[in-house]
């Protein structure tokens, strides 16, 4: 055995012997009335200190949780700030526009204030006789967007929802353009789509414009994923569409 190992073993044994001596010394001290009272007080103080340490540990855990929550909140606010900046820099083109004109007669007093006149858009041309109207989904207004529950819209932006509405309207227009097309002028692809559209109609969808997920995939570049279904849920909440189920198929009816 090496000398260093022997020294460590001796040191270990001496420590144990010292602990035993201290324990016996304290045990003998505890038999004396005066020292016994002192030891009881020390025991009580140890209990108090232990309780304080437990409270300190709980406080440290609470502070750590608060710190983590603040970090998550900070990250969320940074993402929201980026979204707001993006929204500010990319104002959607489909916001309602109001044209304000002010007529000034020749020789009129330029300093006089006249009420501005709001020019309402001219009504669109009526479709030819015999052609059915293709219903379009209205875009979500800013007030409606603000009224959507936070848990429902998550981190979706106003623009993202209206962009999906734009694509849905595109799919509706493409579908019903084929349905209104004379059969003689249809290609084989359009004819197959036409027959699918007819098979998907039910008594509940009669007289209404609707699409299915296959139409989204056929006529748009949207991904029919979890995010898409979250937006559909928002559109149902805002009463832009309703669902008609049957035959293993979900039909999204434009309302």
PEQUI-V781022 format. One record per residue. N is the residue number from 1. PHI is phi as a letter, one per 30 degrees, with the letter a starting at -180 (999 if undefined). Layout:
# PEQUI-V781022
n->(N;N)
phi->(PHI;PHI)
This chain:
# PEQUI-V781022
n->(1;2;3;4;5;6;7;8;9;10;11;12;13;14;15;16;17;18;19;20;21;22;23;24;25;26;27;28;29;30;31;32;33;34;35;36;37;38;39;40;41;42;43;44;45;46;47;48;49;50;51;52;53;54;55;56;57;58;59;60;61;62;63;64;65;66;67;68;69;70;71;72;73;74;75;76;77;78;79;80;81;82;83;84;85;86;87;88;89;90;91;92;93;94;95;96;97;98;99;100;101;102;103;104;105;106;107;108;109;110;111;112;113;114;115;116;117;118;119;120;121;122;123;124;125;126;127;128;129;130;131;132;133;134;135;136;137;138;139;140;141;142;143;144;145;146;147;148;149;150;151;152;153;154;155;156;157;158;159;160;161;162;163;164;165;166;167;168;169;170;171;172;173;174;175;176;177;178;179;180;181;182;183;184;185;186;187;188;189;190;191;192;193;194;195;196;197;198;199;200;201;202;203;204;205;206;207;208;209;210;211;212;213;214;215;216;217;218;219;220;221;222;223;224;225;226;227;228;229;230;231;232;233;234;235;236;237;238;239;240;241;242;243;244;245;246;247;248;249;250;251;252;253;254;255)
phi->(999;d;d;d;d;d;d;d;d;d;d;d;d;d;d;d;d;d;d;d;d;d;d;d;d;d;d;d;d;d;d;d;e;d;d;d;d;d;d;d;d;d;d;d;d;d;d;d;d;d;d;d;d;d;d;d;d;d;d;d;d;d;d;d;d;d;d;d;d;d;d;d;d;d;d;d;d;d;d;d;d;d;d;d;d;d;d;d;d;b;d;d;d;c;d;d;c;c;c;c;b;b;d;b;d;d;i;d;d;d;d;d;c;c;d;d;c;c;c;d;d;d;d;d;d;d;d;e;d;j;c;d;d;c;d;c;d;d;d;d;d;d;d;d;d;d;d;d;e;d;d;d;d;h;c;d;c;e;d;d;d;d;d;d;e;d;d;d;d;d;d;d;d;d;d;d;d;d;d;d;d;e;d;d;c;d;d;d;d;d;d;d;d;e;d;d;e;d;d;d;d;b;d;d;c;d;i;b;d;b;b;b;d;d;d;d;d;d;c;b;c;d;c;d;b;d;d;d;d;d;d;d;d;d;d;d;d;d;h;c;a;b;c;b;c;l;i;i;b;c;c;c;c;d;c)
